[in-house]
């Protein structure tokens, strides 16, 4: 996502500086009482994604610690517990769609990562 101006009408929350997230990894943030996993994918032209951090298969807040990669054209994170893959754009669990998580809009503005809840 590019450096975009943030709409005054959206409920955007600043998470951290983009440089605080190592490329191709995630961090966890507590936003409005919700555990959210925020990922930075790429280095030169980074994209950011946000999904729920709680793995529905394990009940643990661990998705931000998973391995980032791709399955075909989809950018995913593999849960560190049971290894299911979650699409970072949609939150869909690739192996069991009924165990999908919520995905949240994320962007970079002013060098900060923002998530809309």
C-alpha positions in Angstrom: 0.0 0.0 0.0 1.2 3.4 -0.8 1.5 6.5 1.4 -2.3 7.4 1.3 -4.1 10.1 3.1 -6.4 8.6 5.7 -10.2 9.4 5.6 -11.4 11.3 8.5 -14.6 9.2 8.5 -12.8 5.8 8.9 -11.8 4.4 12.2 -8.1 4.1 11.4 -5.7 3.2 14.3 -1.9 3.8 14.1 -0.1 0.5 14.9 3.6 1.2 14.6 6.2 2.6 12.2 6.6 0.6 9.0 10.3 0.2 9.8 9.4 -1.5 13.1 8.2 -4.5 11.2 10.9 -6.7 9.6 10.0 -7.5 6.0 8.0 -10.7 5.5 7.1 -10.9 9.2 4.2 -9.9 11.4 3.6 -8.1 14.7 0.6 -8.3 17.1 -1.3 -5.3 18.2 -4.2 -4.9 20.6 -6.7 -2.6 18.8 -10.0 -1.8 20.6 -9.6 -5.0 22.7 -9.0 -7.2 19.6 -5.7 -9.1 18.9 -4.7 -8.1 15.4 -1.8 -9.6 13.4 -0.2 -6.9 11.2 2.2 -8.1 8.4 4.7 -6.3 6.2 5.3 -8.2 2.9 8.3 -7.1 0.8 11.0 -4.6 1.3 11.4 -2.2 -1.6 7.6 -1.7 -2.2 6.1 -3.1 1.0 2.5 -4.1 1.3 0.8 -4.4 4.7 -2.0 -6.7 5.8 -4.0 -7.1 9.0 -6.0 -10.2 10.1 -7.2 -11.5 13.5 -4.3 -12.9 15.4 -6.2 -15.7 17.2 -5.8 -19.0 15.4 -9.3 -20.5 15.4 -7.9 -24.0 15.3 -5.8 -23.6 18.4 -7.5 -20.7 20.3 -4.2 -19.1 20.7 -3.1 -15.6 19.7 -0.2 -16.6 17.5 -0.8 -15.9 13.8 1.5 -12.9 13.8 4.4 -15.3 14.6 3.6 -17.5 11.6 5.7 -17.9 8.4 4.8 -15.6 5.5 4.8 -17.0 2.0 2.6 -17.7 -0.9 0.3 -20.4 -2.3 0.0 -19.7 -6.0 -0.9 -16.1 -6.3 -2.1 -15.7 -2.7 0.0 -14.2 0.1 -0.5 -16.3 3.2 0.7 -16.9 6.7 1.2 -20.4 8.1 0.0 -20.8 11.7 2.9 -21.8 13.9 0.8 -24.4 15.7 -1.2 -26.5 13.2 0.3 -25.0 10.0 -3.0 -24.0 8.3 -2.5 -21.2 5.8 -4.5 -18.0 6.1 -4.8 -15.6 3.1 -3.5 -12.2 4.3 -5.9 -10.3 2.0 -9.1 -12.1 3.0 -8.4 -14.1 6.2 -9.6 -17.3 4.5 -8.2 -20.5 5.9 -7.0 -22.4 2.8 -7.4 -25.8 4.3 -10.7 -25.3 6.2 -12.6 -22.2 5.1 -15.0 -22.6 8.0 -12.0 -21.6 10.2 -11.3 -18.3 8.5 -10.4 -15.1 10.4 -11.4 -11.5 9.9 -9.2 -9.4 7.6 -8.9 -5.6 8.1 -7.9 -2.8 5.8 -4.3 -1.8 6.3 -2.2 1.0 4.8 1.0 3.0 5.2 0.8 6.8 5.7 3.5 9.1 7.0 5.8 6.1 7.6 3.2 4.6 10.0 1.1 1.4 9.6 -2.6 2.1 10.0 -5.4 -0.5 10.4 -9.1 0.2 10.1 -11.4 -1.6 12.5 
